[in-house]
């Protein structure tokens, strides 16, 4: 048998080549994940030199069952799901529509528009937050002026928690739609032009072309985008930190974990470092992402097999 | 054969480089007592200092750092400035990474009291018990600070870990003297007078108050004076809440919530939630609003924004009885501590010693407007003169004592920002019941 890496000990070569990558994966990803699951059973503060006590499931009991705080945690969990559903759906649709439009060679300056829509992605959460804080400045900012024109006024990010939450959904979509669009664009460009020509010769209209040619052949891009959007939105927290801070009625699970784990405070109020508790909350989020991610992935894989064969 | 050997060696080298990259940095050799060996005097040292964002303080520290480096040319100061909300997070991560030498730490507060159950240790205590803060009890510069400050704001188990640089009041209101005169409004000493004053300004087209609501806390901290006027003994308030003798929905508390509603909805200017914390003093100094509920630490920023601007500072008149409105509530603000594992121990100690000289400290107090914690320092500032009549009525405020029982809901605080337009509540009774229910849930959970 002709084996590329030869015979005997030479067969070890591919494994040795893989070793740095595997080691990197263990150190950067799997190791911390395993450590988090272990720390969730302790009262660790995350401080070097601090005593760590094994407390079993106490963190989980507190997070899931202790008083009104646990109900607030479930509210945050619900808010996380709502955030994910809205962000995933809207970002997916906008990304798809934008990609289809900007894939049309008849559109002038389409490279300019592609760049324009992708630009927010490269800015990072802090800059994105700053831009929108200025845009939504309630004392004479552009959006305040627009509201004023219609006889309305709002505190935007600092007002009603529901309104602030809606703004973060909008900003999250604005910030990440460029990636969705680019994945769809790359998918669209892999569809052979002959398919469109054949459909045209068969007399198909635009909707029929999209439904019977574009949509089925975009399946790999659809799957990638859906999974990325779902997981990304379930884990989102940076924009909440930058735009709103720690405010009742707006926290999602990701931000709650950050605030608890790192003792984030309001002003000079002293809080505690509770990384064991935050680790337990992280495990809850992990289970949520795992269950949703695996379910969606299974569904998408079956769909792909059905369509692509 | 050579080709194979070459291939294996190449792989091992790549792996070795990877492992070397992951290895910890070489650290300075340690002595037997755990402290690092010190650089010789002429050796170049970069001292890493962490402070929280407070414009006059940052400005002073930049000038102080320059003079320190001029005096000790081998020392470069690398000062990081972070938002107050993020100070504990950055302190935790940088101390754990041994990436900081001198840290800004708020006065030690929120310690567990005998009547509290199942509460976590405050973060400063966690830092000390993890061995991350240096014991500075024997340092000569510590004696420059008054003993109550050393005991209350920087000591734990008989050892000193921080020197606190000043007390601040957060329960007062700045007022624009020119606007008051122009509108024939007298300085309010009772709640009714404050309401009338605000109605007068609003009718004249001038918003009554502003606050740096973008940072979140300035809206509700601005009303801490209101809570203080109704509950002057704030330590007793905290104990009463824990033991159930005081409830957030009893008649007295309901009076507070009704007033907080007026504060949030009628006194605070619309749009205040978008004003950044460090922009609010400038907005007040520009004459855009008549009053500015806030801490004494804002005084320098107001003066810097408009040096000729004429302002005054009064305790928040939250009670209908003027005698109840003579208290100022506050806290110990910024202090200095040193990382226990700093490789620059001598330089860090020298930095604090230099800062703590009476001359430098007085300049600092003048620049920042803190109520001094060195007995030799004087209140030379305008804010010093404004608060002087109330200093004997200075009290440590509620938030410095309060620790929420585990299991309490997120509304278990006396915060005016729960009211619309900053929050969701419009009815004082409904909010009072919610706050008490959230607190009671925690009290029941820790029984």
Interface residues (C-beta under 8 A of the other chain):
Chain A: X6 X10 X13 X16 X17 X19 X20 X23 X24 X27 X45 X46 X47 X48 X49 X50 X51 X62 X66 X67 X68 X69 X70 X71 X72 X133 X136 X137 X138 X139 X140 X141 X144 X153 X155 X156 X157 X158 X159 X160 X161 X162 X245 X246 X247 X248 X249 X262 X263 X264 X265 X266 X267 X268 X269 X270 X271 X272 X273 X274
Chain B: X4 X7 X8 X11 X12 X14 X15 X18 X22 X84 X85 X86 X87 X88 X89 X92 X93 X95 X96 X98 X106 X109 X110 X120 X121 X122 X123 X124 X126 X127 X129 X130 X131 X132 X213 X214 X215 X216 X217 X218 X221 X270 X271 X272 X273 X274 X275 X331 X333 X399 X400 X406 X407 X408 X409 X410 X411 X418 X420 X421 X422 X423 X424 X437 X438 X441 X442 X444 X445
